[in-house]
């Protein structure tokens, strides 16, 4: 006997168990973590600072 694909029905059951409405299911900010965002910004700032140093060094050495 072949098992039926349970993708859509499984998602409906999951949403029902979690009692989420349609807007809560599609809320892109539900898993947003400001602490994680801060880490990304700090990493980006470090990379940008390194780029500025390399550019200044390149201009200095000609």
N, CA, C and O of each residue as an XYZ file, in Angstrom:
248
protein
N       0.833     -1.175      0.000
C       0.000      0.000      0.000
C       0.886      1.250      0.000
O       1.873      1.312      0.733
N       0.538      2.235     -0.814
C       1.314      3.456     -0.955
C       0.814      4.485      0.056
O      -0.388      4.715      0.186
N       1.757      5.097      0.768
C       1.386      6.134      1.725
C       1.150      7.443      0.981
O       1.899      7.788      0.066
N       0.137      8.148      1.365
C      -0.192      9.429      0.743
C       0.758     10.503      1.264
O       1.223     10.447      2.402
N       1.032     11.474      0.408
C       1.839     12.617      0.814
C       1.055     13.403      1.855
O      -0.104     13.751      1.633
N       1.671     13.676      2.964
C       0.953     14.333      4.046
C       1.401     15.768      4.271
O       1.164     16.330      5.340
N       2.043     16.365      3.278
C       2.596     17.709      3.426
C       1.586     18.758      3.818
O       1.717     19.377      4.874
N       0.579     18.974      2.991
C      -0.381     20.047      3.253
C      -1.222     19.748      4.486
O      -1.438     20.624      5.324
N      -1.689     18.530      4.595
C      -2.529     18.210      5.752
C      -1.725     18.259      7.046
O      -2.242     18.642      8.095
N      -0.456     17.867      6.958
C       0.411     17.918      8.133
C       0.603     19.364      8.591
O       0.591     19.647      9.790
N       0.779     20.270      7.641
C       0.949     21.685      7.990
C      -0.329     22.258      8.604
O      -0.269     23.062      9.534
N      -1.482     21.843      8.081
C      -2.746     22.315      8.650
C      -2.892     21.834     10.091
O      -3.327     22.585     10.964
N      -2.527     20.581     10.330
C      -2.625     20.037     11.682
C      -1.680     20.774     12.619
O      -2.033     21.085     13.757
N      -0.482     21.048     12.132
C       0.496     21.758     12.944
C      -0.014     23.149     13.299
O       0.074     23.576     14.450
N      -0.548     23.853     12.303
C      -1.072     25.197     12.542
C      -2.238     25.160     13.521
O      -2.391     26.057     14.349
N      -3.047     24.131     13.422
C      -4.184     24.004     14.334
C      -3.702     23.743     15.754
O      -4.218     24.320     16.711
N      -2.715     22.875     15.881
C      -2.189     22.574     17.214
C      -1.561     23.793     17.847
O      -1.673     23.996     19.056
N      -0.902     24.605     17.047
C      -0.265     25.801     17.571
C      -1.241     26.961     17.686
O      -0.901     28.020     18.213
N      -2.441     26.758     17.197
C      -3.530     27.734     17.208
C      -3.078     29.094     16.663
O      -3.228     30.128     17.314
N      -2.533     29.058     15.473
C      -2.110     30.281     14.799
C      -3.139     30.664     13.751
O      -3.687     29.800     13.068
N      -3.401     31.941     13.625
C      -4.275     32.360     12.539
C      -3.427     32.602     11.294
O      -2.205     32.453     11.333
N      -4.063     32.970     10.205
C      -3.355     33.096      8.930
C      -2.269     34.180      8.999
O      -1.229     34.045      8.354
N      -2.492     35.229      9.755
C      -1.515     36.305      9.846
C      -0.320     35.888     10.704
O       0.819     36.242     10.399
N      -0.570     35.162     11.738
C       0.520     34.702     12.596
C       1.383     33.671     11.893
O       2.590     33.620     12.126
N       0.791     32.846     11.035
C       1.563     31.842     10.309
C       2.540     32.504      9.346
O       3.640     31.997      9.123
N       2.137     33.635      8.778
C       2.953     34.283      7.756
C       3.744     35.481      8.297
O       4.307     36.253      7.521
N       3.785     35.635      9.600
C       4.485     36.756     10.214
C       5.986     36.557     10.089
O       6.557     35.682     10.741
N       6.621     37.361      9.257
C       8.053     37.203      9.017
C       8.906     37.652     10.203
O      10.080     37.292     10.283
N       8.346     38.418     11.111
C       9.106     38.920     12.251
C       8.937     38.056     13.493
O       9.480     38.394     14.544
N       8.203     36.957     13.406
C       7.936     36.148     14.590
C       9.209     35.549     15.192
O       9.278     35.340     16.403
N      10.202     35.275     14.372
C      11.437     34.680     14.892
C      12.581     35.694     14.944
O      13.743     35.306     15.065
N      12.266     36.981     14.853
C      13.287     38.025     14.867
C      13.951     38.103     16.233
O      13.282     38.137     17.266
N      15.268     38.130     16.218
C      16.029     38.212     17.459
C      16.951     39.421     17.376
O      17.935     39.376     16.638
N      16.676     40.491     18.096
C      17.501     41.692     18.025
C      18.961     41.442     18.406
O      19.856     42.100     17.875
N      19.208     40.513     19.307
C      20.591     40.223     19.710
C      21.375     39.648     18.538
O      22.536     40.000     18.333
N      20.751     38.772     17.776
C      21.403     38.199     16.609
C      21.662     39.280     15.566
O      22.712     39.281     14.923
N      20.724     40.189     15.395
C      20.891     41.281     14.440
C      22.081     42.149     14.840
O      22.856     42.572     13.983
N      22.226     42.413     16.116
C      23.339     43.235     16.594
C      24.682     42.575     16.263
O      25.633     43.256     15.880
N      24.757     41.240     16.412
C      25.987     40.516     16.071
C      26.318     40.674     14.599
O      27.482     40.860     14.242
N      25.314     40.602     13.745
C      25.533     40.748     12.305
C      26.033     42.143     11.980
O      26.942     42.300     11.165
N      25.450     43.158     12.606
C      25.873     44.543     12.373
C      27.319     44.744     12.826
O      28.103     45.393     12.132
N      27.671     44.196     13.978
C      29.044     44.333     14.468
C      30.030     43.647     13.531
O      31.113     44.176     13.279
N      29.673     42.486     13.017
C      30.545     41.781     12.074
C      30.713     42.601     10.791
O      31.819     42.705     10.261
N      29.633     43.173     10.301
C      29.679     44.005      9.108
C      30.574     45.223      9.340
O      31.350     45.594      8.460
N      30.473     45.845     10.509
C      31.303     47.005     10.815
C      32.784     46.639     10.848
O      33.625     47.426     10.413
N      33.111     45.453     11.362
C      34.504     45.003     11.382
C      35.037     44.824      9.971
O      36.169     45.207      9.675
N      34.224     44.245      9.106
C      34.637     44.031      7.713
C      34.843     45.372      7.021
O      35.827     45.555      6.304
N      33.927     46.306      7.231
C      34.050     47.628      6.617
C      35.292     48.365      7.121
O      35.966     49.044      6.347
N      35.591     48.235      8.393
C      36.796     48.865      8.947
C      38.051     48.271      8.314
O      38.988     49.000      7.988
N      38.072     46.966      8.142
C      39.220     46.307      7.505
C      39.366     46.777      6.063
O      40.487     46.987      5.599
N      38.271     46.944      5.353
C      38.323     47.447      3.978
C      38.903     48.862      3.942
O      39.714     49.185      3.075
N      38.477     49.706      4.896
C      38.996     51.081      4.945
C      40.499     51.092      5.216
O      41.241     51.869      4.615
N      40.942     50.220      6.126
C      42.381     50.152      6.419
C      43.173     49.709      5.196
O      44.213     50.288      4.883
N      42.685     48.686      4.508
C      43.374     48.208      3.308
C      43.434     49.283      2.242
O      44.462     49.451      1.586
N      42.347     50.013      2.061
C      42.325     51.064      1.059
C      43.302     52.172      1.430
O      44.028     52.671      0.570
N      43.327     52.563      2.707
C      44.255     53.608      3.149
C      45.708     53.148      2.976
O      46.568     53.919      2.550
N      45.963     51.884      3.314
C      47.314     51.342      3.151
C      47.731     51.301      1.679
O      48.878     51.588      1.336
N      46.794     50.946      0.833
C      47.063     50.882     -0.605
C      47.376     52.265     -1.146
O      48.300     52.423     -1.943
N      46.612     53.273     -0.720
C      46.850     54.640     -1.164
C      48.170     55.174     -0.612
O      48.865     55.928     -1.293
N      48.513     54.794      0.597
C      49.746     55.252      1.225
C      50.966     54.668      0.514
O      51.954     55.370      0.301
N      50.901     53.393      0.149
C      52.024     52.732     -0.513
C      52.061     52.998     -2.014
O      53.072     52.745     -2.669
N      50.990     53.493     -2.541
C      50.889     53.902     -3.935
C      51.037     52.806     -4.864
O      50.973     53.012     -6.076
